[in-house]
């Protein structure tokens, strides 16, 4: 089975992937690959065939299919990232637990902390998300080793990052992908083997089960009592002030709340002023 075809004859991206895999098997570093693109455009299909060709025994061994390493939620991602070594972790719905605008959620904070610290497991992680720029800032700037952007028509572009030539800096600076890719190419479903087609079918079944459960959870949550956002902010801010008065340093408060040090200072200043006004000072 052909993984994919690259425009360059030497297959730069495929060679890079294999070098990273061999390095991890020797117990060195890890690799985070972010796969981006619009909904229903082929991110999962590209990732599945790449994983299958790169390390097939992760998903098919002794005539049995194994899909444990393919996860769809934060809880399963955290477990696989901390309980597997020198293998592949496929995070199919990273938007649910790596979305920076949900940084206040416990799920998001915990997943980001694990991704920031799990390098010692020497895994190759494929993080699938529609938009690269909604990932947590620290993850974008310090943990990503490659970006793959998938396009319609089974096409893709890949940007690999090395110490000598870091294309990520330019992508982050301009917040777009108008940077020459390390490689680009395409793939064909005609190259699939019967074993791989069966693997994809089992993946779809697992995906359907996840979506069904997600729908049930949303209905349950809709019936729960929701605390207004302004009340949640007030509770958070009062806790910040309490920590400040207890002598806890600003950097530690900011880290515990996953906010900037500047915001901590502004909250303390605002609430201190309100207290003085209330007391008639």
N, C-alpha and C positions, 0 to 999 in steps of 0.2 A: 504493500500500500504506500502511495506517495503522500508524504505529509503536506507539502505545498511546493509550488514552483516560484523561484525568485528571479527577478530580472537580471541580477548579476550571476555569472556562471559559477563563481566560487561558493555560492550559497552562504553569504555572510551571516545572516541571522540564525540559520539552522546550525552552523558551526559554532556560533556564539552560545546557543542554547546547550549544545553538547559539551562544550568546555565548562560551562557553569555546572551542569549535571555531574561531570566527572570530578570537579572540584569539591562538590558537596559530598559525594560518595567517599572522599578521602577525609571528610570531617572539617571542611573549611567553608566559612561564610554561609550565606543563603541568598536566594534570588527572589525579588518581588517584581512580577510583571503585571502591569495594569492593562487590561483589554477594554477599550472604549469603543463607542459607536451607538447609533440610534437603536431604539427598541425594535426587536424582531428583525434585525439586520444581519445576524449571523455570528455574533460574538461567541455564543456557546458552541456553535458548530465548528468554528475555527479552533477554539480552545480544546474541545474534545479530541479532534483529530491530531492536533499538535501533541497533546498529552499522551494519546494512544501510541503514536509513533516514537515519542521520546522515551517513554517508560511504560511499556504495555503491561508488564507484570504487576503494576500497581492496580490495574483494573481487570485483568484477566489472567488467572493462574490456575493450573491444574484443571482446565476445562470449566472453571467457574468464574462468573463475573462478580467484581467487587466494586461497589459504588460508595463505600463509606467515606472516601476522600472528597466526594462532591457534596458540598454543603449549600444550604439555602437560607440560613439564619445565623444570628450572632452567637447563640448558644452552641450550635454545632461547630461553627468556625473556631470558637475559643477552645473547644475540646480537641479538635483535630490539630490545631496549631501547636498545642502543648503536649499532645500524646503521640505524635508521629515524628519520625526522624529519617532524614535522607530520602525523602519521597516527594510526592506532589500533593498539594492542597489546592482544590478548585473551589473558589468562593463565587457561586453563580449569581447571588443577589446581594452584592456588597452595598448597594444603595440603601438597604434597610438598616445597616449598622456601621457604615463608614461615612455617612453624610455629614459634612462639617456643620451644617445649620442645625443639626440635632445634637450638637456637642454637649448640651446639658443633660442628655439622657444617659442613664447608667450603662445601657447596652453599648452606646457609641463610645463612651469614655473607656470602658473596659476593653473593647475590641481594639481600639487604637493603642492602648497601653501594651497589649499582647503583641500586636504587629510591630511595635517599636522595639520589643525586647526579645522576640523569638528567634533571632538569628542563630543562636546556639543549637537549634534543631536541624540546621542545614537542609531545609526544604526548599523546593521551588514552589512559590505560591502564585497562582493566577487569580487576580482580583478583577472581576467583571463589573463594570459600572458605566452608565451612559456618558458621564461627563467627568473627565479627569480632574477638573478644577474645583469640584465640590469635595474632594478628599481633604482630610485634615492637613493643615499646613506642614506640620512636622513630617508626616508620612510622605507628602509630595516632595519635600526638599531633601530629606535625609534617608528614606528607605526604598525608594523606587529605583530599580535597575534598568527597566525597559518599559516602553509604552508601545502597544500595538493598537492601531486604529483600523477598525474593520469597516469596509464600505459595501454598498450594494454590488451584486454581481460576483460575490465570492472573492473580493479583492481586499488587500490590506497593505498598510505601511508600518514599519517598525523603526523605533528609535532606541538604540542601545547606548548605555552610558558607561564610559570608562574614565579613569583618572586623567588620562591624557586628552580625551575629547568628550567633554560633557555637554551633550546637546540639551540636557534637561534645563540647564541654566537659561538658555535662550527661550525655550518653550515657556518656562515660568515667567520670564521677564515680559514677553509679549502676549502671554495668555492665549496662544493659538498654536497651530501646528504648521505654520509657514516656515518650517525649518527643514532642510534637506534630510530625508530619512536615511537611516543606516542601510535599509533595504526595503524593497516592496515586491509584492508578488500576488499570486492568486492560487486557488485550489479548485479541484473538480470533484464532484460527488461520484463521478464515473470511476474514480480510483479507489472507491471504498471496497473493503472486503466484506464478505458475509458476516464475519465475526464482529467487525466494527459496526455494521448496520444494526446488528442485534444489541450491541452495547448502547447505541444511540436510542433505540427503542426503550431500553430499560431506564436510561436517563430521563426520557420523556415521561415515563410512568412515575418516577420519583419526583419529577418537577410538578406533575399534576397533583400528586398527593400533598406536596408542600402548599400549592396554591389553594387547594381545598381547605386545608387547615388554617391558612392565613385568612381566608374569607370568613371562617367560623369565628376566629379571634376578633376580627374587626366588628362583627355583629355583637359579640359579647361586650367589647369595649364601649360600643355606642350606648349600651344600656347602663354603663357605670356612671357614677357621679364624677363630673369633671371639675377640678379646681381651676378657677379663672387664672389666666396667665399673670395678671397684675398682682394677685395674691401670692403666687409662687415666687415672683420677683421680690416682693416685699419680705417674704420669709428668708430668701437667699441673702438679701442685703443686710437684714438684721443679724443674720448669722455671721456675715463678714465683719460687721462692726463689733460683735461680741468677741470674735477671734482676735481682732485688732486690740481691743481693750484688755484682752487676756495676755497680750504681749507677743502674740504670734507674728512673725515677720511677714511682710507683704508678699515676697516671692512664694512662700509656703501656702499662704491663703489663696493666691492666684492659681497655683498648681492644683490645690484641692478642689477648687471650683471650676477649673478648666477655663479660666478667663485671663485677660491680660493684667499685668501689675498696675497699669494706668487706670483700668476700670476699678480695681480695688481701691485705689487712692481717691478716685472721684466719689465712690459710694461712701467711704469713710468721711470725706469732707462734707458731703450732702447731709448725711444723717447726723453728723455732729452739729451742723448748723441748725437743723430742725430741732434737736434736743435743746440747744441754747435758747432758741426762740420760744419753745414751749415753756421753759423755765423762767422766761422773762429776763434773761441775761442781756 
